[in-house]
Amino acid sequence: MHQHTMHQHTMHQPSGRPAAHRSSQQAPGAFADRVHQTIEARLADEAFGVHALAAAVSLSRVQLHRRVRQACGVSPGALIRERRLDRAARLLRAGQANVTEVVYAVGWNNLSHFAKLFRRHYGMLPSAYARQ
């Protein structure tokens, strides 16, 4: 009987791992760290979303959704939104920028939409949060 190995059927990248399996073999904690770092680096980019995150971590949108939900417990879109809100809260607490500046600094371009999401997440408007 002729045995086939994975090596015979996949192209290898310089890392020595099969290209199709490189991301899936990454440890869950390392994957979550990579996703968080990627999001943090691109928060100010209002065009940054799930598609861009998937491309940045070399996964399809479906694979990204599955892996992020498994590693972080939320969807990729929710994770990006939470990270933006967290950074906004830190900036508001620091008092170095007004609400409008913070909105743009974390990648939103709609102040009222941001205020609605911020209030839902923190239980108060961004301006009230900044005054605390």
DSSP file (Angstrom, degrees, kcal/mol; ACC not computed):
  #  RESIDUE AA STRUCTURE BP1 BP2  ACC     N-H-->O    O-->H-N    N-H-->O    O-->H-N    TCO  KAPPA ALPHA  PHI   PSI    X-CA   Y-CA   Z-CA
    1    1 A M              0   0    0      0, 0.0     2,-0.5     0, 0.0     0, 0.0   0.000 360.0 360.0 360.0 136.6    0.0    0.0    0.0
    2    2 A H        -     0   0    0      2,-0.0     2,-0.4     0, 0.0     0, 0.0  -0.768 360.0-152.6 -91.5 123.2    1.3    3.4   -0.9
    3    3 A Q        -     0   0    0     -2,-0.5     2,-0.4     0, 0.0     0, 0.0  -0.795   3.7-156.4 -98.7 137.9    1.3    6.0    1.9
    4    4 A H        -     0   0    0     -2,-0.4     2,-0.3     3,-0.0     3,-0.0  -0.901   6.7-155.9-109.3 139.9    1.1    9.7    1.2
    5    5 A T    >>  -     0   0    0     -2,-0.4     3,-1.0     1,-0.1     4,-0.5  -0.747  30.9-111.6-108.8 162.7    2.3   12.3    3.6
    6    6 A M  H >> S+     0   0    0     -2,-0.3     3,-1.4     1,-0.3     4,-1.1   0.854 116.2  64.5 -57.4 -35.8    1.2   15.9    4.0
    7    7 A H  H 34 S+     0   0    0      1,-0.3    -1,-0.3     2,-0.2     3,-0.3   0.828  97.9  54.0 -59.9 -33.0    4.6   16.9    2.7
    8    8 A Q  H <4 S+     0   0    0     -3,-1.0    -1,-0.3     1,-0.2    -2,-0.2   0.678 114.7  39.7 -75.8 -16.4    3.9   15.3   -0.7
    9    9 A H  H << S+     0   0    0     -3,-1.4     2,-0.4    -4,-0.5    -2,-0.2   0.470 107.0  58.8-116.1  -3.0    0.7   17.3   -1.1
   10   10 A T  S  < S-     0   0    0     -4,-1.1     2,-0.3    -3,-0.3    -1,-0.0  -0.946  74.5-119.2-130.1 150.7    1.3   20.8    0.1
   11   11 A M        -     0   0    0     -2,-0.4     8,-1.9    -3,-0.0     2,-0.4  -0.643  32.0-134.7 -82.5 143.4    3.8   23.6   -0.7
   12   12 A H  B     -A   18   0A   0     -2,-0.3    -1,-0.0     6,-0.2     5,-0.0  -0.793   8.6-146.5-102.1 143.6    6.0   24.6    2.1
   13   13 A Q    >   -     0   0    0      4,-1.6     3,-2.4    -2,-0.4    -1,-0.0  -0.487  41.8 -91.1 -92.7 170.2    6.8   28.2    3.1
   14   14 A P  T 3  S+     0   0    0      0, 0.0    -1,-0.0     0, 0.0    -2,-0.0   0.749 123.1  69.6 -55.6 -23.6   10.2   29.3    4.5
   15   15 A S  T 3  S-     0   0    0      2,-0.2    -3,-0.0     1,-0.1     0, 0.0   0.688 109.6-121.8 -68.9 -15.8    8.8   28.6    8.0
   16   16 A G  S <  S+     0   0    0     -3,-2.4    -1,-0.1     1,-0.4     3,-0.0   0.334  78.4 110.9  90.8  -8.1    8.8   24.9    7.2
   17   17 A R  S    S-     0   0    0      1,-0.1    -4,-1.6     2,-0.0    -1,-0.4  -0.731  82.3 -93.7 -97.8 149.6    5.1   24.6    7.9
   18   18 A P  B >>  -A   12   0A   0      0, 0.0     3,-1.2     0, 0.0     4,-0.7  -0.372  32.7-128.9 -59.4 138.1    2.6   23.9    5.1
   19   19 A A  G >4 S+     0   0    0     -8,-1.9     3,-0.8     1,-0.3     4,-0.4   0.876 105.9  53.7 -58.1 -41.2    1.2   27.2    3.8
   20   20 A A  G 34 S+     0   0    0     -9,-0.3    -1,-0.3     1,-0.2     4,-0.2   0.671 116.0  38.7 -70.3 -16.3   -2.4   26.1    4.2
   21   21 A H  G <> S+     0   0    0     -3,-1.2     4,-1.2     2,-0.1    -1,-0.2   0.386  83.7  99.3-116.7   3.4   -1.9   25.1    7.9
   22   22 A R  T X< S+     0   0    0     -3,-0.8     3,-0.6    -4,-0.7     4,-0.4   0.940  89.7  39.4 -59.4 -51.9    0.4   27.9    9.2
   23   23 A S  G >4 S+     0   0    0     -4,-0.4     3,-1.2     1,-0.2    -1,-0.2   0.877 113.1  55.2 -67.5 -38.1   -2.3   30.0   10.9
   24   24 A S  G 34 S+     0   0    0      1,-0.3    -1,-0.2    -4,-0.2    -2,-0.2   0.704 103.9  55.6 -71.4 -17.4   -4.3   27.0   12.2
   25   25 A Q  G << S+     0   0    0     -4,-1.2    -1,-0.3    -3,-0.6    -2,-0.2   0.542  81.6 109.9 -90.3  -6.7   -1.3   25.6   14.0
   26   26 A Q  S <  S-     0   0    0     -3,-1.2     5,-0.0    -4,-0.4    -3,-0.0  -0.452  81.7-102.5 -69.2 139.1   -0.7   28.8   16.0
   27   27 A A     >  -     0   0    0     -2,-0.1     4,-2.6     1,-0.1     5,-0.2  -0.303  29.2-118.1 -60.4 144.6   -1.4   28.5   19.7
   28   28 A P  H  > S+     0   0    0      0, 0.0     4,-2.5     0, 0.0     5,-0.2   0.874 114.0  48.7 -55.1 -41.2   -4.7   30.1   20.7
   29   29 A G  H  > S+     0   0    0      2,-0.2     4,-2.3     1,-0.2     5,-0.2   0.900 112.0  48.6 -65.7 -40.7   -3.1   32.6   23.0
   30   30 A A  H  > S+     0   0    0      2,-0.2     4,-2.3     1,-0.2    -1,-0.2   0.882 111.4  50.7 -66.8 -38.1   -0.5   33.6   20.4
   31   31 A F  H  X S+     0   0    0     -4,-2.6     4,-2.5     2,-0.2    -2,-0.2   0.937 110.3  48.6 -63.9 -47.1   -3.3   34.0   17.8
   32   32 A A  H  X S+     0   0    0     -4,-2.5     4,-2.7     1,-0.2    -2,-0.2   0.908 111.6  50.4 -60.6 -42.2   -5.4   36.2   20.2
   33   33 A D  H  X S+     0   0    0     -4,-2.3     4,-2.7     1,-0.2    -1,-0.2   0.918 110.5  49.5 -60.7 -43.8   -2.2   38.3   20.9
   34   34 A R  H  X S+     0   0    0     -4,-2.3     4,-2.2     2,-0.2    -2,-0.2   0.903 112.1  47.8 -63.1 -42.3   -1.6   38.7   17.2
   35   35 A V  H  X S+     0   0    0     -4,-2.5     4,-2.5     2,-0.2    -2,-0.2   0.933 112.9  48.2 -64.2 -46.5   -5.2   39.7   16.5
   36   36 A H  H  X S+     0   0    0     -4,-2.7     4,-2.8     1,-0.2    -2,-0.2   0.908 112.2  49.2 -61.8 -43.0   -5.2   42.2   19.4
   37   37 A Q  H  X S+     0   0    0     -4,-2.7     4,-2.1     2,-0.2    -1,-0.2   0.905 111.3  49.8 -63.1 -41.5   -1.8   43.7   18.2
   38   38 A T  H  X S+     0   0    0     -4,-2.2     4,-0.9    -5,-0.2    -2,-0.2   0.921 112.9  46.3 -63.6 -44.6   -3.2   44.0   14.7
   39   39 A I  H >X S+     0   0    0     -4,-2.5     3,-1.1     1,-0.2     4,-0.6   0.947 111.5  51.1 -63.5 -48.6   -6.3   45.8   15.9
   40   40 A E  H >< S+     0   0    0     -4,-2.8     3,-0.7     1,-0.3     4,-0.3   0.871 107.9  53.4 -57.1 -38.7   -4.4   48.1   18.2
   41   41 A A  H 3< S+     0   0    0     -4,-2.1    -1,-0.3     1,-0.2    -2,-0.2   0.734 118.2  35.3 -69.5 -21.7   -2.1   49.1   15.4
   42   42 A R  H X< S+     0   0    0     -3,-1.1     3,-1.5    -4,-0.9     6,-0.3   0.258  78.9 112.7-118.3  12.0   -5.0   50.0   13.1
   43   43 A L  T << S+     0   0    0     -3,-0.7    -1,-0.1    -4,-0.6    -2,-0.1   0.841  76.4  55.1 -57.4 -36.8   -7.6   51.5   15.4
   44   44 A A  T 3  S+     0   0    0     -4,-0.3     2,-0.9    -3,-0.1    63,-0.3   0.671  85.6  94.6 -72.7 -15.1   -7.4   55.0   14.0
   45   45 A D    X   -     0   0    0     -3,-1.5     3,-1.8     1,-0.2    -3,-0.0  -0.676  61.0-162.8 -81.2 107.1   -8.1   53.8   10.5
   46   46 A E  T 3  S+     0   0    0     -2,-0.9    -1,-0.2     1,-0.3    63,-0.1   0.748  89.4  57.8 -64.5 -21.8  -11.8   54.2   10.0
   47   47 A A  T 3  S+     0   0    0     -3,-0.1     2,-0.4     2,-0.1    -1,-0.3   0.556  80.7 109.5 -82.8  -8.0  -11.7   51.8    7.1
   48   48 A F    <   +     0   0    0     -3,-1.8     2,-0.2    -6,-0.3    -9,-0.0  -0.557  43.8 130.8 -73.9 124.8  -10.2   49.0    9.2
   49   49 A G  S  > S-     0   0    0     -2,-0.4     4,-2.4    31,-0.0     5,-0.2  -0.711  71.2 -54.8-150.7-159.2  -12.8   46.3    9.8
   50   50 A V  H  > S+     0   0    0     -2,-0.2     4,-2.7     1,-0.2     5,-0.2   0.886 128.5  52.5 -61.5 -42.5  -13.3   42.6    9.7
   51   51 A H  H  > S+     0   0    0      1,-0.2     4,-2.2     2,-0.2    -1,-0.2   0.939 112.6  44.9 -60.2 -46.4  -12.1   42.2    6.0
   52   52 A A  H  > S+     0   0    0     -5,-0.2     4,-2.4     1,-0.2    -1,-0.2   0.879 112.9  51.2 -66.8 -38.0   -8.9   44.1    6.7
   53   53 A L  H  X S+     0   0    0     -4,-2.4     4,-1.8     2,-0.2    -1,-0.2   0.927 109.1  50.9 -64.2 -44.0   -8.3   42.1    9.9
   54   54 A A  H  <>S+     0   0    0     -4,-2.7     5,-2.6     1,-0.2     4,-0.2   0.925 112.5  46.5 -58.5 -45.5   -8.8   38.9    8.0
   55   55 A A  H ><5S+     0   0    0     -4,-2.2     3,-1.1     1,-0.2    -1,-0.2   0.898 109.4  54.9 -64.2 -39.9   -6.3   39.9    5.4
   56   56 A A  H 3<5S+     0   0    0     -4,-2.4    -1,-0.2     1,-0.3    -2,-0.2   0.811 114.8  38.4 -65.4 -30.9   -3.8   41.1    8.0
   57   57 A V  T 3<5S-     0   0    0     -4,-1.8    -1,-0.3    -3,-0.2    -2,-0.2   0.246 113.3-116.7-105.2  12.6   -3.8   37.7    9.8
   58   58 A S  T < 5S+     0   0    0     -3,-1.1     2,-0.3    -4,-0.2    -3,-0.2   0.882  72.4 120.5  57.6  46.7   -3.9   35.7    6.5
   59   59 A L      < -     0   0    0     -5,-2.6    -1,-0.2    -6,-0.1    -2,-0.2  -0.939  65.5-108.8-132.0 157.0   -7.3   34.1    7.1
   60   60 A S     >  -     0   0    0     -2,-0.3     4,-2.9     1,-0.1     5,-0.2  -0.388  39.5-106.6 -72.9 164.3  -10.6   34.1    5.3
   61   61 A R  H  > S+     0   0    0      1,-0.2     4,-2.6     2,-0.2     5,-0.2   0.898 122.3  50.6 -59.7 -39.4  -13.5   36.0    7.0
   62   62 A V  H  > S+     0   0    0      2,-0.2     4,-2.2     1,-0.2    -1,-0.2   0.934 112.5  45.1 -65.1 -46.6  -15.1   32.6    7.9
   63   63 A Q  H  > S+     0   0    0      2,-0.2     4,-2.9     1,-0.2     5,-0.2   0.916 113.1  51.5 -62.9 -42.7  -11.9   31.3    9.4
   64   64 A L  H  X S+     0   0    0     -4,-2.9     4,-3.1     1,-0.2     5,-0.3   0.936 109.2  50.2 -59.2 -47.4  -11.2   34.6   11.2
   65   65 A H  H  X S+     0   0    0     -4,-2.6     4,-2.3     1,-0.2     5,-0.2   0.932 113.8  45.0 -57.7 -47.3  -14.8   34.6   12.7
   66   66 A R  H  X S+     0   0    0     -4,-2.2     4,-2.1     1,-0.2    -2,-0.2   0.939 117.0  44.0 -62.8 -48.1  -14.4   31.0   14.0
   67   67 A R  H  X S+     0   0    0     -4,-2.9     4,-2.6     2,-0.2     5,-0.2   0.893 115.4  46.9 -68.4 -40.5  -10.9   31.5   15.4
   68   68 A V  H  X>S+     0   0    0     -4,-3.1     4,-3.4    -5,-0.2     5,-0.7   0.924 112.8  49.2 -68.0 -43.4  -11.6   34.9   17.1
   69   69 A R  H  X5S+     0   0    0     -4,-2.3     4,-1.3    -5,-0.3    -2,-0.2   0.907 114.9  46.1 -60.9 -40.1  -14.9   33.6   18.6
   70   70 A Q  H  <5S+     0   0    0     -4,-2.1    -2,-0.2    -5,-0.2    -1,-0.2   0.917 122.0  35.2 -67.4 -44.3  -13.0   30.5   19.9
   71   71 A A  H  <5S+     0   0    0     -4,-2.6    -2,-0.2    -5,-0.2    -3,-0.2   0.825 134.7  20.9 -81.8 -33.1  -10.0   32.5   21.3
   72   72 A C  H  <5S-     0   0    0     -4,-3.4    -3,-0.2     2,-0.3    -2,-0.2   0.579  92.9-124.0-117.6 -14.5  -11.8   35.7   22.5
   73   73 A G  S  <<S+     0   0    0     -4,-1.3     2,-0.3    -5,-0.7    -4,-0.2   0.501  81.8  76.0  83.7   3.2  -15.5   34.8   22.9
   74   74 A V  S    S-     0   0    0     -6,-0.6    -2,-0.3    -9,-0.1    -1,-0.2  -0.899  87.2 -90.7-137.8 167.8  -16.8   37.5   20.6
   75   75 A S     >  -     0   0    0     -2,-0.3     4,-2.4     1,-0.1     5,-0.2  -0.354  40.6-110.1 -73.0 160.1  -17.1   38.1   16.8
   76   76 A P  H  > S+     0   0    0      0, 0.0     4,-2.4     0, 0.0     5,-0.2   0.893 119.5  52.2 -59.1 -40.0  -14.3   39.9   15.1
   77   77 A G  H  > S+     0   0    0      1,-0.2     4,-2.2     2,-0.2     5,-0.1   0.915 110.9  46.8 -62.2 -43.0  -16.5   43.0   14.5
   78   78 A A  H  > S+     0   0    0      2,-0.2     4,-2.8     1,-0.2    -1,-0.2   0.878 110.9  53.0 -66.1 -37.6  -17.4   43.1   18.2
   79   79 A L  H  X S+     0   0    0     -4,-2.4     4,-2.4     2,-0.2    -2,-0.2   0.927 109.7  47.2 -64.4 -44.8  -13.8   42.7   19.2
   80   80 A I  H  X S+     0   0    0     -4,-2.4     4,-2.2     2,-0.2    -2,-0.2   0.931 113.7  48.7 -61.0 -45.6  -12.7   45.6   17.0
   81   81 A R  H  X S+     0   0    0     -4,-2.2     4,-2.5     1,-0.2    -2,-0.2   0.917 111.5  49.1 -60.9 -45.1  -15.6   47.7   18.4
   82   82 A E  H  X S+     0   0    0     -4,-2.8     4,-2.7     1,-0.2    -1,-0.2   0.900 110.8  50.2 -62.6 -41.1  -14.7   46.8   22.0
   83   83 A R  H  X S+     0   0    0     -4,-2.4     4,-2.4     2,-0.2    -1,-0.2   0.893 111.2  49.3 -65.5 -38.7  -11.0   47.7   21.5
   84   84 A R  H  X S+     0   0    0     -4,-2.2     4,-2.4     2,-0.2    -2,-0.2   0.919 112.7  47.2 -64.8 -43.2  -12.0   51.1   19.9
   85   85 A L  H  X S+     0   0    0     -4,-2.5     4,-2.5     2,-0.2    -2,-0.2   0.899 111.4  51.2 -65.4 -40.1  -14.3   51.8   22.9
   86   86 A D  H  X S+     0   0    0     -4,-2.7     4,-2.2     2,-0.2    -2,-0.2   0.923 111.7  46.6 -62.6 -44.4  -11.6   50.8   25.4
   87   87 A R  H  X S+     0   0    0     -4,-2.4     4,-2.5     1,-0.2    -2,-0.2   0.910 111.4  52.7 -65.0 -40.3   -9.0   53.0   23.7
   88   88 A A  H  X S+     0   0    0     -4,-2.4     4,-2.7     1,-0.2    -2,-0.2   0.917 108.4  50.3 -59.9 -43.6  -11.6   55.9   23.6
   89   89 A A  H  X S+     0   0    0     -4,-2.5     4,-2.5     1,-0.2    -1,-0.2   0.911 110.5  49.5 -61.9 -42.4  -12.2   55.5   27.4
   90   90 A R  H  X S+     0   0    0     -4,-2.2     4,-2.0     2,-0.2    -2,-0.2   0.917 112.6  47.5 -63.0 -42.3   -8.5   55.6   28.1
   91   91 A L  H  X>S+     0   0    0     -4,-2.5     4,-0.9     2,-0.2     5,-0.9   0.903 112.5  48.9 -66.2 -40.7   -8.0   58.7   26.0
   92   92 A L  H ><5S+     0   0    0     -4,-2.7     3,-0.6     1,-0.2    -2,-0.2   0.913 111.0  50.2 -65.0 -42.3  -11.0   60.4   27.6
   93   93 A R  H 3<5S+     0   0    0     -4,-2.5    -1,-0.2     1,-0.2    -2,-0.2   0.873 105.6  56.7 -62.0 -37.3   -9.8   59.5   31.1
   94   94 A A  H 3<5S-     0   0    0     -4,-2.0    -1,-0.2    -5,-0.2    -2,-0.2   0.745  98.0-144.5 -68.5 -22.3   -6.3   60.9   30.3
   95   95 A G  T <<5 +     0   0    0     -4,-0.9    -3,-0.1    -3,-0.6    -2,-0.1   0.694  62.8 122.2  69.5  19.0   -8.0   64.2   29.4
   96   96 A Q  S   <S+     0   0    0     -5,-0.9     2,-0.3     1,-0.1    -4,-0.1   0.518  72.6  29.9 -91.9  -5.1   -5.6   65.0   26.6
   97   97 A A  S    S-     0   0    0     -6,-0.5    -2,-0.1    -5,-0.1    -1,-0.1  -0.992  78.7-115.8-150.2 151.7   -8.3   65.3   23.9
   98   98 A N     >  -     0   0    0     -2,-0.3     4,-2.3     1,-0.1     5,-0.2  -0.318  44.1 -94.7 -81.4 174.2  -11.9   66.3   23.7
   99   99 A V  H  > S+     0   0    0      1,-0.2     4,-2.6     2,-0.2     5,-0.2   0.897 123.8  51.5 -59.1 -44.4  -14.7   63.9   22.7
  100  100 A T  H  > S+     0   0    0      1,-0.2     4,-1.8     2,-0.2    -1,-0.2   0.917 110.8  48.1 -61.1 -44.1  -14.6   64.8   19.0
  101  101 A E  H  > S+     0   0    0      1,-0.2     4,-2.1     2,-0.2    -1,-0.2   0.895 112.0  50.2 -62.9 -40.0  -10.8   64.3   18.8
  102  102 A V  H  X S+     0   0    0     -4,-2.3     4,-1.5     2,-0.2    -2,-0.2   0.908 105.3  56.9 -64.5 -42.6  -11.1   61.0   20.6
  103  103 A V  H  <>S+     0   0    0     -4,-2.6     5,-2.3     1,-0.2     3,-0.5   0.935 113.0  40.0 -54.8 -49.1  -13.9   59.8   18.2
  104  104 A Y  H ><5S+     0   0    0     -4,-1.8     3,-1.3     1,-0.2    -1,-0.2   0.844 109.8  60.5 -70.5 -33.1  -11.6   60.4   15.2
  105  105 A A  H 3<5S+     0   0    0     -4,-2.1    -1,-0.2     1,-0.3    -2,-0.2   0.742 107.2  46.1 -67.2 -23.1   -8.5   59.0   17.0
  106  106 A V  T 3<5S-     0   0    0     -4,-1.5    -1,-0.3    -3,-0.5    -2,-0.2   0.200 124.7 -96.4-107.9  16.2  -10.2   55.6   17.4
  107  107 A G  T < 5S+     0   0    0     -3,-1.3     2,-0.3   -63,-0.3    -3,-0.2   0.625  81.1 124.7  88.4  13.8  -11.5   55.3   13.9
  108  108 A W      < -     0   0    0     -5,-2.3    -1,-0.3    -6,-0.2    -2,-0.1  -0.784  33.6-176.1-100.8 152.2  -15.0   56.5   14.1
  109  109 A N        +     0   0    0     -2,-0.3     2,-0.5     1,-0.1    -1,-0.1   0.307  67.7  74.0-124.2   6.1  -16.3   59.3   11.9
  110  110 A N     >  -     0   0    0      1,-0.1     4,-2.4    -7,-0.1     5,-0.2  -0.923  58.0-168.2-125.4 104.7  -19.8   59.6   13.3
  111  111 A L  H  > S+     0   0    0     -2,-0.5     4,-2.7     1,-0.2     5,-0.2   0.883  87.3  49.5 -61.4 -42.1  -20.0   61.3   16.7
  112  112 A S  H  > S+     0   0    0      2,-0.2     4,-2.2     1,-0.2    -1,-0.2   0.899 111.7  48.5 -68.4 -38.6  -23.6   60.4   17.5
  113  113 A H  H  > S+     0   0    0      2,-0.2     4,-2.3     1,-0.2     5,-0.2   0.928 113.1  48.6 -64.7 -43.8  -23.1   56.7   16.6
  114  114 A F  H  X S+     0   0    0     -4,-2.4     4,-3.1     1,-0.2     5,-0.2   0.934 110.6  50.7 -59.1 -46.9  -20.0   56.6   18.8
  115  115 A A  H  X S+     0   0    0     -4,-2.7     4,-2.5     1,-0.2    -1,-0.2   0.891 109.9  50.6 -60.7 -39.9  -21.8   58.3   21.7
  116  116 A K  H  X S+     0   0    0     -4,-2.2     4,-2.0     2,-0.2    -1,-0.2   0.932 114.5  42.8 -63.9 -46.3  -24.6   55.7   21.4
  117  117 A L  H  X S+     0   0    0     -4,-2.3     4,-2.2     2,-0.2    -2,-0.2   0.895 113.8  51.7 -67.3 -40.0  -22.2   52.7   21.4
  118  118 A F  H  X S+     0   0    0     -4,-3.1     4,-3.3    -5,-0.2     6,-0.4   0.926 110.8  48.1 -62.1 -45.1  -20.1   54.3   24.2
  119  119 A R  H  X S+     0   0    0     -4,-2.5     4,-2.2    -5,-0.2    -1,-0.2   0.902 111.3  50.2 -63.2 -40.9  -23.2   54.8   26.4
  120  120 A R  H  < S+     0   0    0     -4,-2.0    -1,-0.2    -5,-0.2    -2,-0.2   0.891 118.0  40.0 -62.7 -39.1  -24.4   51.3   25.8
  121  121 A H  H  < S+     0   0    0     -4,-2.2    -2,-0.2    -5,-0.1    -1,-0.2   0.896 130.8  23.6 -79.1 -42.7  -20.9   49.9   26.7
  122  122 A Y  H  < S-     0   0    0     -4,-3.3    -3,-0.2     2,-0.3    -2,-0.2   0.495  98.7-119.7-107.7  -6.2  -20.1   52.2   29.7
  123  123 A G  S  < S+     0   0    0     -4,-2.2     2,-0.3    -5,-0.4    -4,-0.2   0.605  85.4  63.3  79.6  10.8  -23.5   53.3   30.9
  124  124 A M  S    S-     0   0    0     -6,-0.4    -2,-0.3    -9,-0.1    -1,-0.2  -0.986  89.7 -88.5-158.5 160.8  -22.8   57.0   30.3
  125  125 A L     >  -     0   0    0     -2,-0.3     4,-2.3     1,-0.1     3,-0.3  -0.347  41.1-113.3 -69.4 154.7  -22.1   59.5   27.5
  126  126 A P  H  > S+     0   0    0      0, 0.0     4,-2.3     0, 0.0     5,-0.2   0.865 116.4  55.4 -57.8 -37.7  -18.4   60.1   26.6
  127  127 A S  H  > S+     0   0    0      1,-0.2     4,-1.2     2,-0.2   -28,-0.0   0.899 109.7  45.9 -64.4 -39.9  -18.5   63.7   27.9
  128  128 A A  H  > S+     0   0    0     -3,-0.3     4,-0.7     2,-0.2    -1,-0.2   0.894 111.4  52.8 -68.0 -39.5  -19.7   62.5   31.3
  129  129 A Y  H >< S+     0   0    0     -4,-2.3     3,-0.8     1,-0.2    -2,-0.2   0.892 107.1  52.5 -61.8 -40.0  -17.1   59.7   31.4
  130  130 A A  H 3< S+     0   0    0     -4,-2.3    -1,-0.2     1,-0.2    -2,-0.2   0.816 105.7  54.9 -66.6 -30.9  -14.4   62.3   30.6
  131  131 A R  H 3<        0   0    0     -4,-1.2    -1,-0.2     1,-0.2    -2,-0.2   0.640 360.0 360.0 -79.0 -13.8  -15.5   64.5   33.6
  132  132 A Q    <<        0   0    0     -3,-0.8    -1,-0.2    -4,-0.7    -2,-0.1   0.520 360.0 360.0 -64.3 360.0  -15.2   61.7   36.1
